Amino acid sequence: MAKMECYCGAVLSNGSDNDIQLRVYTQTEFEKKVLDKQFPHLTNLPEYDVWRCPYCERLYFFKDGKLEKLYVLENK
Ligand SMILES: [Zn+2]
């Protein structure tokens, strides 16, 4: 289980029963890593590990354990 602090101050955790960590595949990635396999399983993880803060809705994209992209909602 990993934890991190969002820029808004919320502590995020990817423990069980969380809506923080997302499994986001591109269509191509999904077809190669999941649909083409005889026994589809989540050992074929997507390229990015995506976390979503439930409070401010920031999206964090990690690759190989490093933050690569951070998306923040624009103000309305
Ligand atoms: Zn946040």
N, CA, C, O and the ligand as a Tripos MOL2 file, in Angstrom:
@<TRIPOS>MOLECULE
protein
  305   303    77     0     0
PROTEIN
NO_CHARGES

@<TRIPOS>ATOM
      1 N           0.8430   -1.1790    0.0000 N.3       1 MET1
      2 CA          0.0000    0.0000    0.0000 C.3       1 MET1
      3 C           0.8930    1.2490    0.0000 C.2       1 MET1
      4 O           1.8700    1.3390    0.7440 O.2       1 MET1
      5 N           0.5320    2.1850   -0.8410 N.am      2 ALA2
      6 CA          1.2940    3.4310   -0.9230 C.3       2 ALA2
      7 C           0.3980    4.5910   -0.4940 C.2       2 ALA2
      8 O          -0.8290    4.5190   -0.5730 O.2       2 ALA2
      9 N           1.0410    5.6510   -0.0430 N.am      3 LYS3
     10 CA          0.3170    6.8650    0.3370 C.3       3 LYS3
     11 C           1.0310    8.0680   -0.2420 C.2       3 LYS3
     12 O           2.2390    8.0390   -0.4760 O.2       3 LYS3
     13 N           0.2810    9.1070   -0.4660 N.am      4 MET4
     14 CA          0.8770   10.3720   -0.8860 C.3       4 MET4
     15 C          -0.0410   11.5160   -0.4550 C.2       4 MET4
     16 O          -1.2290   11.3180   -0.2010 O.2       4 MET4
     17 N           0.5270   12.7000   -0.3780 N.am      5 GLU5
     18 CA         -0.2810   13.8680   -0.0360 C.3       5 GLU5
     19 C          -0.5440   14.6640   -1.3040 C.2       5 GLU5
     20 O           0.3790   15.0430   -2.0240 O.2       5 GLU5
     21 N          -1.8080   14.9060   -1.5570 N.am      6 CYS6
     22 CA         -2.2110   15.7090   -2.7130 C.3       6 CYS6
     23 C          -1.8490   17.1720   -2.4530 C.2       6 CYS6
     24 O          -1.6620   17.5770   -1.3060 O.2       6 CYS6
     25 N          -1.7530   17.9520   -3.5180 N.am      7 TYR7
     26 CA         -1.4780   19.3790   -3.3650 C.3       7 TYR7
     27 C          -2.5520   20.0930   -2.5460 C.2       7 TYR7
     28 O          -2.2880   21.1430   -1.9620 O.2       7 TYR7
     29 N          -3.7740   19.5240   -2.5000 N.am      8 CYS8
     30 CA         -4.8550   20.1450   -1.7240 C.3       8 CYS8
     31 C          -4.7640   19.7980   -0.2410 C.2       8 CYS8
     32 O          -5.5140   20.3370    0.5730 O.2       8 CYS8
     33 N          -3.8390   18.8910    0.1100 N.am      9 GLY9
     34 CA         -3.6490   18.5220    1.5030 C.3       9 GLY9
     35 C          -4.2460   17.1750    1.8680 C.2       9 GLY9
     36 O          -3.9620   16.6610    2.9500 O.2       9 GLY9
     37 N          -5.0580   16.5890    1.0080 N.am     10 ALA10
     38 CA         -5.6600   15.2810    1.2870 C.3      10 ALA10
     39 C          -4.5840   14.1940    1.2290 C.2      10 ALA10
     40 O          -3.6920   14.2300    0.3820 O.2      10 ALA10
     41 N          -4.6840   13.2350    2.1390 N.am     11 VAL11
     42 CA         -3.7800   12.0850    2.1090 C.3      11 VAL11
     43 C          -4.4540   10.9960    1.2920 C.2      11 VAL11
     44 O          -5.5590   10.5580    1.6110 O.2      11 VAL11
     45 N          -3.7800   10.5650    0.2370 N.am     12 LEU12
     46 CA         -4.3260    9.5590   -0.6730 C.3      12 LEU12
     47 C          -3.6270    8.2320   -0.4290 C.2      12 LEU12
     48 O          -2.4210    8.1960   -0.1870 O.2      12 LEU12
     49 N          -4.3850    7.1390   -0.4930 N.am     13 SER13
     50 CA         -3.8350    5.8170   -0.2790 C.3      13 SER13
     51 C          -4.4310    4.8510   -1.2960 C.2      13 SER13
     52 O          -5.6030    4.9630   -1.6560 O.2      13 SER13
     53 N          -3.6230    3.9070   -1.7540 N.am     14 ASN14
     54 CA         -4.1290    2.9180   -2.7100 C.3      14 ASN14
     55 C          -4.4020    1.5770   -2.0320 C.2      14 ASN14
     56 O          -4.2950    0.5320   -2.6720 O.2      14 ASN14
     57 N          -4.7520    1.5930   -0.7580 N.am     15 GLY15
     58 CA         -5.1180    0.3630   -0.0680 C.3      15 GLY15
     59 C          -6.3770   -0.2240   -0.6940 C.2      15 GLY15
     60 O          -6.9420    0.3420   -1.6290 O.2      15 GLY15
     61 N          -6.8070   -1.3620   -0.1670 N.am     16 SER16
     62 CA         -7.9890   -2.0030   -0.7490 C.3      16 SER16
     63 C          -9.2130   -1.1130   -0.6200 C.2      16 SER16
     64 O          -9.2600   -0.2220    0.2280 O.2      16 SER16
     65 N         -10.2050   -1.3590   -1.4700 N.am     17 ASP17
     66 CA        -11.4550   -0.5960   -1.4860 C.3      17 ASP17
     67 C         -11.2210    0.8970   -1.6510 C.2      17 ASP17
     68 O         -11.7890    1.7070   -0.9190 O.2      17 ASP17
     69 N         -10.3990    1.2510   -2.5980 N.am     18 ASN18
     70 CA        -10.1680    2.6830   -2.8250 C.3      18 ASN18
     71 C         -10.6850    3.0910   -4.1970 C.2      18 ASN18
     72 O         -10.7370    2.2780   -5.1190 O.2      18 ASN18
     73 N         -11.0550    4.3230   -4.3170 N.am     19 ASP19
     74 CA        -11.4360    4.9000   -5.6040 C.3      19 ASP19
     75 C         -10.3870    5.9150   -6.0210 C.2      19 ASP19
     76 O         -10.6650    6.8340   -6.7920 O.2      19 ASP19
     77 N          -9.1830    5.7400   -5.5050 N.am     20 ILE20
     78 CA         -8.0810    6.6630   -5.7600 C.3      20 ILE20
     79 C          -7.2780    6.2270   -6.9800 C.2      20 ILE20
     80 O          -7.0050    7.0260   -7.8760 O.2      20 ILE20
     81 N          -6.9050    4.9560   -7.0030 N.am     21 GLN21
     82 CA         -6.0370    4.4430   -8.0570 C.3      21 GLN21
     83 C          -6.8820    3.9340   -9.2190 C.2      21 GLN21
     84 O          -7.7680    3.0990   -9.0370 O.2      21 GLN21
     85 N          -6.6010    4.4420  -10.4030 N.am     22 LEU22
     86 CA         -7.3740    4.0900  -11.5910 C.3      22 LEU22
     87 C          -6.5440    3.2070  -12.5200 C.2      22 LEU22
     88 O          -5.3210    3.3310  -12.5830 O.2      22 LEU22
     89 N          -7.2120    2.3290  -13.2270 N.am     23 ARG23
     90 CA         -6.5570    1.5150  -14.2620 C.3      23 ARG23
     91 C          -6.9610    2.1000  -15.6050 C.2      23 ARG23
     92 O          -8.0540    1.8350  -16.1060 O.2      23 ARG23
     93 N          -6.0810    2.8910  -16.1770 N.am     24 VAL24
     94 CA         -6.3920    3.6080  -17.4110 C.3      24 VAL24
     95 C          -5.5230    3.0670  -18.5450 C.2      24 VAL24
     96 O          -4.2970    3.1820  -18.5190 O.2      24 VAL24
     97 N          -6.1760    2.4840  -19.5250 N.am     25 TYR25
     98 CA         -5.4900    1.9660  -20.6980 C.3      25 TYR25
     99 C          -5.9030    2.7720  -21.9260 C.2      25 TYR25
    100 O          -7.0440    3.2220  -22.0220 O.2      25 TYR25
    101 N          -4.9750    2.9510  -22.8610 N.am     26 THR26
    102 CA         -5.3990    3.4070  -24.1800 C.3      26 THR26
    103 C          -6.0700    2.2020  -24.8330 C.2      26 THR26
    104 O          -5.8980    1.0750  -24.3700 O.2      26 THR26
    105 N          -6.8240    2.4230  -25.8880 N.am     27 GLN27
    106 CA         -7.4790    1.3070  -26.5700 C.3      27 GLN27
    107 C          -6.4490    0.3090  -27.0970 C.2      27 GLN27
    108 O          -6.6340   -0.9010  -26.9710 O.2      27 GLN27
    109 N          -5.3660    0.8150  -27.6860 N.am     28 THR28
    110 CA         -4.3100   -0.0590  -28.2160 C.3      28 THR28
    111 C          -3.6730   -0.8800  -27.1020 C.2      28 THR28
    112 O          -3.4570   -2.0850  -27.2360 O.2      28 THR28
    113 N          -3.3810   -0.1960  -26.0000 N.am     29 GLU29
    114 CA         -2.7670   -0.8710  -24.8620 C.3      29 GLU29
    115 C          -3.7060   -1.9480  -24.3040 C.2      29 GLU29
    116 O          -3.2600   -3.0400  -23.9520 O.2      29 GLU29
    117 N          -4.9750   -1.6470  -24.2270 N.am     30 PHE30
    118 CA         -5.9540   -2.5920  -23.7000 C.3      30 PHE30
    119 C          -6.0270   -3.8310  -24.5830 C.2      30 PHE30
    120 O          -6.0720   -4.9580  -24.0880 O.2      30 PHE30
    121 N          -6.0370   -3.6110  -25.8930 N.am     31 GLU31
    122 CA         -6.1160   -4.7510  -26.8170 C.3      31 GLU31
    123 C          -4.8750   -5.6320  -26.7320 C.2      31 GLU31
    124 O          -4.9780   -6.8570  -26.7970 O.2      31 GLU31
    125 N          -3.7020   -5.0160  -26.5890 N.am     32 LYS32
    126 CA         -2.4620   -5.7910  -26.5150 C.3      32 LYS32
    127 C          -2.2820   -6.4650  -25.1640 C.2      32 LYS32
    128 O          -1.8730   -7.6240  -25.0930 O.2      32 LYS32
    129 N          -2.5840   -5.7490  -24.1070 N.am     33 LYS33
    130 CA         -2.2650   -6.2580  -22.7720 C.3      33 LYS33
    131 C          -3.3800   -7.0730  -22.1340 C.2      33 LYS33
    132 O          -3.1130   -7.8920  -21.2550 O.2      33 LYS33
    133 N          -4.6040   -6.8710  -22.5500 N.am     34 VAL34
    134 CA         -5.7130   -7.5580  -21.8950 C.3      34 VAL34
    135 C          -6.4710   -8.4690  -22.8490 C.2      34 VAL34
    136 O          -6.6270   -9.6580  -22.5710 O.2      34 VAL34
    137 N          -6.9410   -7.9340  -23.9650 N.am     35 LEU35
    138 CA         -7.8120   -8.7170  -24.8340 C.3      35 LEU35
    139 C          -7.0900   -9.8290  -25.5780 C.2      35 LEU35
    140 O          -7.6860  -10.8730  -25.8410 O.2      35 LEU35
    141 N          -5.8180   -9.6340  -25.9250 N.am     36 ASP36
    142 CA         -5.0900  -10.6540  -26.6860 C.3      36 ASP36
    143 C          -4.5910  -11.8050  -25.8270 C.2      36 ASP36
    144 O          -4.1390  -12.8170  -26.3630 O.2      36 ASP36
    145 N          -4.6600  -11.6810  -24.5600 N.am     37 LYS37
    146 CA         -4.1390  -12.7220  -23.6840 C.3      37 LYS37
    147 C          -5.1580  -13.8480  -23.5160 C.2      37 LYS37
    148 O          -6.3680  -13.6230  -23.4750 O.2      37 LYS37
    149 N          -4.6290  -15.0570  -23.4200 N.am     38 GLN38
    150 CA         -5.5090  -16.2030  -23.2240 C.3      38 GLN38
    151 C          -6.2270  -16.0920  -21.8830 C.2      38 GLN38
    152 O          -7.4060  -16.4250  -21.7610 O.2      38 GLN38
    153 N          -5.4980  -15.6210  -20.8880 N.am     39 PHE39
    154 CA         -6.0930  -15.4550  -19.5720 C.3      39 PHE39
    155 C          -5.8920  -14.0150  -19.1250 C.2      39 PHE39
    156 O          -4.9400  -13.7090  -18.4070 O.2      39 PHE39
    157 N          -6.7850  -13.1370  -19.5490 N.am     40 PRO40
    158 CA         -6.6150  -11.7280  -19.1910 C.3      40 PRO40
    159 C          -6.5090  -11.5520  -17.6790 C.2      40 PRO40
    160 O          -7.2940  -12.1140  -16.9150 O.2      40 PRO40
    161 N          -5.5710  -10.7990  -17.2880 N.am     41 HIS41
    162 CA         -5.3600  -10.6000  -15.8650 C.3      41 HIS41
    163 C          -4.6750   -9.2590  -15.6650 C.2      41 HIS41
    164 O          -4.0210   -8.7460  -16.5740 O.2      41 HIS41
    165 N          -4.8200   -8.7150  -14.5250 N.am     42 LEU42
    166 CA         -4.2390   -7.4050  -14.2790 C.3      42 LEU42
    167 C          -2.7380   -7.4400  -14.0020 C.2      42 LEU42
    168 O          -2.1810   -6.4790  -13.4710 O.2      42 LEU42
    169 N          -2.0730   -8.5590  -14.3660 N.am     43 THR43
    170 CA         -0.6160   -8.5210  -14.3070 C.3      43 THR43
    171 C          -0.0970   -7.6560  -15.4460 C.2      43 THR43
    172 O           1.0460   -7.1990  -15.4230 O.2      43 THR43
    173 N          -0.9530   -7.4350  -16.4460 N.am     44 ASN44
    174 CA         -0.5820   -6.5680  -17.5640 C.3      44 ASN44
    175 C          -1.0850   -5.1630  -17.2610 C.2      44 ASN44
    176 O          -2.0970   -4.7180  -17.8020 O.2      44 ASN44
    177 N          -0.3780   -4.4930  -16.4090 N.am     45 LEU45
    178 CA         -0.8250   -3.1790  -15.9510 C.3      45 LEU45
    179 C          -0.6430   -2.1300  -17.0340 C.2      45 LEU45
    180 O           0.2000   -2.2850  -17.9170 O.2      45 LEU45
    181 N          -1.4210   -1.0760  -16.9740 N.am     46 PRO46
    182 CA         -1.2760   -0.0010  -17.9610 C.3      46 PRO46
    183 C           0.0610    0.7290  -17.7970 C.2      46 PRO46
    184 O           0.7430    0.5980  -16.7800 O.2      46 PRO46
    185 N           0.4090    1.4910  -18.8150 N.am     47 GLU47
    186 CA          1.6820    2.2110  -18.8210 C.3      47 GLU47
    187 C           1.7850    3.1770  -17.6410 C.2      47 GLU47
    188 O           2.8420    3.3050  -17.0250 O.2      47 GLU47
    189 N           0.6830    3.8510  -17.3350 N.am     48 TYR48
    190 CA          0.6930    4.8430  -16.2630 C.3      48 TYR48
    191 C          -0.1150    4.3600  -15.0700 C.2      48 TYR48
    192 O          -1.1590    3.7250  -15.2250 O.2      48 TYR48
    193 N           0.3750    4.6650  -13.8920 N.am     49 ASP49
    194 CA         -0.3500    4.4440  -12.6550 C.3      49 ASP49
    195 C          -1.0450    5.7830  -12.3530 C.2      49 ASP49
    196 O          -0.3810    6.7850  -12.0890 O.2      49 ASP49
    197 N          -2.3630    5.7920  -12.3950 N.am     50 VAL50
    198 CA         -3.1110    7.0470  -12.2830 C.3      50 VAL50
    199 C          -3.8360    7.1100  -10.9400 C.2      50 VAL50
    200 O          -4.5530    6.1870  -10.5550 O.2      50 VAL50
    201 N          -3.6290    8.2160  -10.2450 N.am     51 TRP51
    202 CA         -4.3230    8.4460   -8.9750 C.3      51 TRP51
    203 C          -5.1980    9.6780   -9.1210 C.2      51 TRP51
    204 O          -4.7970   10.6700   -9.7290 O.2      51 TRP51
    205 N          -6.3980    9.6070   -8.5590 N.am     52 ARG52
    206 CA         -7.3470   10.7370   -8.6180 C.3      52 ARG52
    207 C          -7.7210   11.1340   -7.1930 C.2      52 ARG52
    208 O          -8.1780   10.3130   -6.3980 O.2      52 ARG52
    209 N          -7.5190   12.3960   -6.8980 N.am     53 CYS53
    210 CA         -7.9150   12.9030   -5.5750 C.3      53 CYS53
    211 C          -9.4380   13.0710   -5.5560 C.2      53 CYS53
    212 O          -9.9840   13.7380   -6.4350 O.2      53 CYS53
    213 N         -10.1420   12.4810   -4.5720 N.am     54 PRO54
    214 CA        -11.5980   12.5860   -4.5320 C.3      54 PRO54
    215 C         -12.0830   13.9710   -4.0780 C.2      54 PRO54
    216 O         -13.2750   14.2640   -4.1770 O.2      54 PRO54
    217 N         -11.1900   14.8110   -3.5890 N.am     55 TYR55
    218 CA        -11.5920   16.1270   -3.0780 C.3      55 TYR55
    219 C         -11.4240   17.2230   -4.1300 C.2      55 TYR55
    220 O         -12.3520   17.9960   -4.3690 O.2      55 TYR55
    221 N         -10.2580   17.2960   -4.7570 N.am     56 CYS56
    222 CA        -10.0050   18.3630   -5.7340 C.3      56 CYS56
    223 C          -9.9910   17.8350   -7.1710 C.2      56 CYS56
    224 O          -9.9220   18.6200   -8.1170 O.2      56 CYS56
    225 N         -10.0560   16.5110   -7.3400 N.am     57 GLU57
    226 CA        -10.0950   15.8310   -8.6340 C.3      57 GLU57
    227 C          -8.8160   15.9880   -9.4600 C.2      57 GLU57
    228 O          -8.8400   15.8000  -10.6760 O.2      57 GLU57
    229 N          -7.7130   16.3280   -8.8150 N.am     58 ARG58
    230 CA         -6.4350   16.3210   -9.5310 C.3      58 ARG58
    231 C          -6.1500   14.8840   -9.9790 C.2      58 ARG58
    232 O          -6.5210   13.9220   -9.3060 O.2      58 ARG58
    233 N          -5.4910   14.7630  -11.1180 N.am     59 LEU59
    234 CA         -5.0720   13.4580  -11.6340 C.3      59 LEU59
    235 C          -3.5500   13.4210  -11.6880 C.2      59 LEU59
    236 O          -2.9170   14.2880  -12.2890 O.2      59 LEU59
    237 N          -2.9760   12.4100  -11.0550 N.am     60 TYR60
    238 CA         -1.5380   12.2030  -11.0260 C.3      60 TYR60
    239 C          -1.2080   11.0050  -11.9090 C.2      60 TYR60
    240 O          -1.7870    9.9330  -11.7320 O.2      60 TYR60
    241 N          -0.2950   11.1700  -12.8490 N.am     61 PHE61
    242 CA          0.1440   10.0850  -13.7230 C.3      61 PHE61
    243 C           1.5810    9.7190  -13.3690 C.2      61 PHE61
    244 O           2.5010   10.5130  -13.5670 O.2      61 PHE61
    245 N           1.7630    8.5120  -12.8430 N.am     62 PHE62
    246 CA          3.0890    8.0320  -12.4820 C.3      62 PHE62
    247 C           3.5490    6.9940  -13.4980 C.2      62 PHE62
    248 O           2.7550    6.1980  -14.0000 O.2      62 PHE62
    249 N           4.8430    7.0170  -13.7890 N.am     63 LYS63
    250 CA          5.4370    5.9900  -14.6510 C.3      63 LYS63
    251 C           6.7360    5.5580  -14.0000 C.2      63 LYS63
    252 O           7.5860    6.3940  -13.6930 O.2      63 LYS63
    253 N           6.8970    4.2740  -13.7900 N.am     64 ASP64
    254 CA          8.0750    3.7210  -13.1190 C.3      64 ASP64
    255 C           8.3110    4.4120  -11.7740 C.2      64 ASP64
    256 O           9.4520    4.6700  -11.3910 O.2      64 ASP64
    257 N           7.2310    4.7040  -11.0730 N.am     65 GLY65
    258 CA          7.3290    5.2720   -9.7330 C.3      65 GLY65
    259 C           7.5830    6.7690   -9.6780 C.2      65 GLY65
    260 O           7.6860    7.3340   -8.5890 O.2      65 GLY65
    261 N           7.6860    7.4250  -10.8350 N.am     66 LYS66
    262 CA          7.9480    8.8650  -10.8630 C.3      66 LYS66
    263 C           6.7480    9.6130  -11.4220 C.2      66 LYS66
    264 O           6.1150    9.1610  -12.3760 O.2      66 LYS66
    265 N           6.4370   10.7510  -10.8290 N.am     67 LEU67
    266 CA          5.3440   11.5740  -11.3260 C.3      67 LEU67
    267 C           5.7350   12.1560  -12.6800 C.2      67 LEU67
    268 O           6.7480   12.8450  -12.7980 O.2      67 LEU67
    269 N           4.9240   11.8750  -13.6990 N.am     68 GLU68
    270 CA          5.2180   12.3920  -15.0310 C.3      68 GLU68
    271 C           4.2710   13.5040  -15.4510 C.2      68 GLU68
    272 O           4.6710   14.4340  -16.1520 O.2      68 GLU68
    273 N           2.9930   13.4110  -15.0180 N.am     69 LYS69
    274 CA          2.0120   14.4080  -15.4200 C.3      69 LYS69
    275 C           1.0630   14.6630  -14.2680 C.2      69 LYS69
    276 O           0.7310   13.7560  -13.5050 O.2      69 LYS69
    277 N           0.6280   15.9110  -14.1500 N.am     70 LEU70
    278 CA         -0.3450   16.2860  -13.1320 C.3      70 LEU70
    279 C          -1.3830   17.1790  -13.8030 C.2      70 LEU70
    280 O          -1.0440   18.2000  -14.4010 O.2      70 LEU70
    281 N          -2.6550   16.7820  -13.6960 N.am     71 TYR71
    282 CA         -3.7430   17.5450  -14.3040 C.3      71 TYR71
    283 C          -4.6210   18.1310  -13.2020 C.2      71 TYR71
    284 O          -4.9710   17.4550  -12.2350 O.2      71 TYR71
    285 N          -4.9660   19.4050  -13.3730 N.am     72 VAL72
    286 CA         -5.8010   20.1090  -12.4150 C.3      72 VAL72
    287 C          -6.9910   20.6810  -13.1690 C.2      72 VAL72
    288 O          -6.8420   21.1800  -14.2840 O.2      72 VAL72
    289 N          -8.1750   20.6100  -12.5620 N.am     73 LEU73
    290 CA         -9.3510   21.1910  -13.1900 C.3      73 LEU73
    291 C          -9.1950   22.7050  -13.3120 C.2      73 LEU73
    292 O          -8.6740   23.3570  -12.4060 O.2      73 LEU73
    293 N          -9.6430   23.2530  -14.4200 N.am     74 GLU74
    294 CA         -9.6460   24.6960  -14.5660 C.3      74 GLU74
    295 C         -10.7980   25.2570  -13.7470 C.2      74 GLU74
    296 O         -11.8110   24.5920  -13.5290 O.2      74 GLU74
    297 N         -10.6210   26.4900  -13.2990 N.am     75 ASN75
    298 CA        -11.7280   27.1350  -12.5920 C.3      75 ASN75
    299 C         -12.8350   27.4480  -13.5760 C.2      75 ASN75
    300 O         -12.5820   27.7710  -14.7370 O.2      75 ASN75
    301 N         -14.0630   27.3480  -13.1010 N.am     76 LYS76
    302 CA        -15.2050   27.6220  -13.9720 C.3      76 LYS76
    303 C         -15.4330   29.1130  -14.0720 C.2      76 LYS76
    304 O         -16.3520   29.5520  -14.7630 O.2      76 LYS76
    305 ZN         -6.6020   16.8580   -3.8380 Zn       77 ZN77
@<TRIPOS>BOND
     1     1     2 1
     2     2     3 1
     3     3     4 2
     4     3     5 am
     5     5     6 1
     6     6     7 1
     7     7     8 2
     8     7     9 am
     9     9    10 1
    10    10    11 1
    11    11    12 2
    12    11    13 am
    13    13    14 1
    14    14    15 1
    15    15    16 2
    16    15    17 am
    17    17    18 1
    18    18    19 1
    19    19    20 2
    20    19    21 am
    21    21    22 1
    22    22    23 1
    23    23    24 2
    24    23    25 am
    25    25    26 1
    26    26    27 1
    27    27    28 2
    28    27    29 am
    29    29    30 1
    30    30    31 1
    31    31    32 2
    32    31    33 am
    33    33    34 1
    34    34    35 1
    35    35    36 2
    36    35    37 am
    37    37    38 1
    38    38    39 1
    39    39    40 2
    40    39    41 am
    41    41    42 1
    42    42    43 1
    43    43    44 2
    44    43    45 am
    45    45    46 1
    46    46    47 1
    47    47    48 2
    48    47    49 am
    49    49    50 1
    50    50    51 1
    51    51    52 2
    52    51    53 am
    53    53    54 1
    54    54    55 1
    55    55    56 2
    56    55    57 am
    57    57    58 1
    58    58    59 1
    59    59    60 2
    60    59    61 am
    61    61    62 1
    62    62    63 1
    63    63    64 2
    64    63    65 am
    65    65    66 1
    66    66    67 1
    67    67    68 2
    68    67    69 am
    69    69    70 1
    70    70    71 1
    71    71    72 2
    72    71    73 am
    73    73    74 1
    74    74    75 1
    75    75    76 2
    76    75    77 am
    77    77    78 1
    78    78    79 1
    79    79    80 2
    80    79    81 am
    81    81    82 1
    82    82    83 1
    83    83    84 2
    84    83    85 am
    85    85    86 1
    86    86    87 1
    87    87    88 2
    88    87    89 am
    89    89    90 1
    90    90    91 1
    91    91    92 2
    92    91    93 am
    93    93    94 1
    94    94    95 1
    95    95    96 2
    96    95    97 am
    97    97    98 1
    98    98    99 1
    99    99   100 2
   100    99   101 am
   101   101   102 1
   102   102   103 1
   103   103   104 2
   104   103   105 am
   105   105   106 1
   106   106   107 1
   107   107   108 2
   108   107   109 am
   109   109   110 1
   110   110   111 1
   111   111   112 2
   112   111   113 am
   113   113   114 1
   114   114   115 1
   115   115   116 2
   116   115   117 am
   117   117   118 1
   118   118   119 1
   119   119   120 2
   120   119   121 am
   121   121   122 1
   122   122   123 1
   123   123   124 2
   124   123   125 am
   125   125   126 1
   126   126   127 1
   127   127   128 2
   128   127   129 am
   129   129   130 1
   130   130   131 1
   131   131   132 2
   132   131   133 am
   133   133   134 1
   134   134   135 1
   135   135   136 2
   136   135   137 am
   137   137   138 1
   138   138   139 1
   139   139   140 2
   140   139   141 am
   141   141   142 1
   142   142   143 1
   143   143   144 2
   144   143   145 am
   145   145   146 1
   146   146   147 1
   147   147   148 2
   148   147   149 am
   149   149   150 1
   150   150   151 1
   151   151   152 2
   152   151   153 am
   153   153   154 1
   154   154   155 1
   155   155   156 2
   156   155   157 am
   157   157   158 1
   158   158   159 1
   159   159   160 2
   160   159   161 am
   161   161   162 1
   162   162   163 1
   163   163   164 2
   164   163   165 am
   165   165   166 1
   166   166   167 1
   167   167   168 2
   168   167   169 am
   169   169   170 1
   170   170   171 1
   171   171   172 2
   172   171   173 am
   173   173   174 1
   174   174   175 1
   175   175   176 2
   176   175   177 am
   177   177   178 1
   178   178   179 1
   179   179   180 2
   180   179   181 am
   181   181   182 1
   182   182   183 1
   183   183   184 2
   184   183   185 am
   185   185   186 1
   186   186   187 1
   187   187   188 2
   188   187   189 am
   189   189   190 1
   190   190   191 1
   191   191   192 2
   192   191   193 am
   193   193   194 1
   194   194   195 1
   195   195   196 2
   196   195   197 am
   197   197   198 1
   198   198   199 1
   199   199   200 2
   200   199   201 am
   201   201   202 1
   202   202   203 1
   203   203   204 2
   204   203   205 am
   205   205   206 1
   206   206   207 1
   207   207   208 2
   208   207   209 am
   209   209   210 1
   210   210   211 1
   211   211   212 2
   212   211   213 am
   213   213   214 1
   214   214   215 1
   215   215   216 2
   216   215   217 am
   217   217   218 1
   218   218   219 1
   219   219   220 2
   220   219   221 am
   221   221   222 1
   222   222   223 1
   223   223   224 2
   224   223   225 am
   225   225   226 1
   226   226   227 1
   227   227   228 2
   228   227   229 am
   229   229   230 1
   230   230   231 1
   231   231   232 2
   232   231   233 am
   233   233   234 1
   234   234   235 1
   235   235   236 2
   236   235   237 am
   237   237   238 1
   238   238   239 1
   239   239   240 2
   240   239   241 am
   241   241   242 1
   242   242   243 1
   243   243   244 2
   244   243   245 am
   245   245   246 1
   246   246   247 1
   247   247   248 2
   248   247   249 am
   249   249   250 1
   250   250   251 1
   251   251   252 2
   252   251   253 am
   253   253   254 1
   254   254   255 1
   255   255   256 2
   256   255   257 am
   257   257   258 1
   258   258   259 1
   259   259   260 2
   260   259   261 am
   261   261   262 1
   262   262   263 1
   263   263   264 2
   264   263   265 am
   265   265   266 1
   266   266   267 1
   267   267   268 2
   268   267   269 am
   269   269   270 1
   270   270   271 1
   271   271   272 2
   272   271   273 am
   273   273   274 1
   274   274   275 1
   275   275   276 2
   276   275   277 am
   277   277   278 1
   278   278   279 1
   279   279   280 2
   280   279   281 am
   281   281   282 1
   282   282   283 1
   283   283   284 2
   284   283   285 am
   285   285   286 1
   286   286   287 1
   287   287   288 2
   288   287   289 am
   289   289   290 1
   290   290   291 1
   291   291   292 2
   292   291   293 am
   293   293   294 1
   294   294   295 1
   295   295   296 2
   296   295   297 am
   297   297   298 1
   298   298   299 1
   299   299   300 2
   300   299   301 am
   301   301   302 1
   302   302   303 1
   303   303   304 2
@<TRIPOS>SUBSTRUCTURE
     1 MET1         2 RESIDUE 1 A MET
     2 ALA2         6 RESIDUE 1 A ALA
     3 LYS3        10 RESIDUE 1 A LYS
     4 MET4        14 RESIDUE 1 A MET
     5 GLU5        18 RESIDUE 1 A GLU
     6 CYS6        22 RESIDUE 1 A CYS
     7 TYR7        26 RESIDUE 1 A TYR
     8 CYS8        30 RESIDUE 1 A CYS
     9 GLY9        34 RESIDUE 1 A GLY
    10 ALA10       38 RESIDUE 1 A ALA
    11 VAL11       42 RESIDUE 1 A VAL
    12 LEU12       46 RESIDUE 1 A LEU
    13 SER13       50 RESIDUE 1 A SER
    14 ASN14       54 RESIDUE 1 A ASN
    15 GLY15       58 RESIDUE 1 A GLY
    16 SER16       62 RESIDUE 1 A SER
    17 ASP17       66 RESIDUE 1 A ASP
    18 ASN18       70 RESIDUE 1 A ASN
    19 ASP19       74 RESIDUE 1 A ASP
    20 ILE20       78 RESIDUE 1 A ILE
    21 GLN21       82 RESIDUE 1 A GLN
    22 LEU22       86 RESIDUE 1 A LEU
    23 ARG23       90 RESIDUE 1 A ARG
    24 VAL24       94 RESIDUE 1 A VAL
    25 TYR25       98 RESIDUE 1 A TYR
    26 THR26      102 RESIDUE 1 A THR
    27 GLN27      106 RESIDUE 1 A GLN
    28 THR28      110 RESIDUE 1 A THR
    29 GLU29      114 RESIDUE 1 A GLU
    30 PHE30      118 RESIDUE 1 A PHE
    31 GLU31      122 RESIDUE 1 A GLU
    32 LYS32      126 RESIDUE 1 A LYS
    33 LYS33      130 RESIDUE 1 A LYS
    34 VAL34      134 RESIDUE 1 A VAL
    35 LEU35      138 RESIDUE 1 A LEU
    36 ASP36      142 RESIDUE 1 A ASP
    37 LYS37      146 RESIDUE 1 A LYS
    38 GLN38      150 RESIDUE 1 A GLN
    39 PHE39      154 RESIDUE 1 A PHE
    40 PRO40      158 RESIDUE 1 A PRO
    41 HIS41      162 RESIDUE 1 A HIS
    42 LEU42      166 RESIDUE 1 A LEU
    43 THR43      170 RESIDUE 1 A THR
    44 ASN44      174 RESIDUE 1 A ASN
    45 LEU45      178 RESIDUE 1 A LEU
    46 PRO46      182 RESIDUE 1 A PRO
    47 GLU47      186 RESIDUE 1 A GLU
    48 TYR48      190 RESIDUE 1 A TYR
    49 ASP49      194 RESIDUE 1 A ASP
    50 VAL50      198 RESIDUE 1 A VAL
    51 TRP51      202 RESIDUE 1 A TRP
    52 ARG52      206 RESIDUE 1 A ARG
    53 CYS53      210 RESIDUE 1 A CYS
    54 PRO54      214 RESIDUE 1 A PRO
    55 TYR55      218 RESIDUE 1 A TYR
    56 CYS56      222 RESIDUE 1 A CYS
    57 GLU57      226 RESIDUE 1 A GLU
    58 ARG58      230 RESIDUE 1 A ARG
    59 LEU59      234 RESIDUE 1 A LEU
    60 TYR60      238 RESIDUE 1 A TYR
    61 PHE61      242 RESIDUE 1 A PHE
    62 PHE62      246 RESIDUE 1 A PHE
    63 LYS63      250 RESIDUE 1 A LYS
    64 ASP64      254 RESIDUE 1 A ASP
    65 GLY65      258 RESIDUE 1 A GLY
    66 LYS66      262 RESIDUE 1 A LYS
    67 LEU67      266 RESIDUE 1 A LEU
    68 GLU68      270 RESIDUE 1 A GLU
    69 LYS69      274 RESIDUE 1 A LYS
    70 LEU70      278 RESIDUE 1 A LEU
    71 TYR71      282 RESIDUE 1 A TYR
    72 VAL72      286 RESIDUE 1 A VAL
    73 LEU73      290 RESIDUE 1 A LEU
    74 GLU74      294 RESIDUE 1 A GLU
    75 ASN75      298 RESIDUE 1 A ASN
    76 LYS76      302 RESIDUE 1 A LYS
    77 ZN77       305 GROUP 0 **** ****
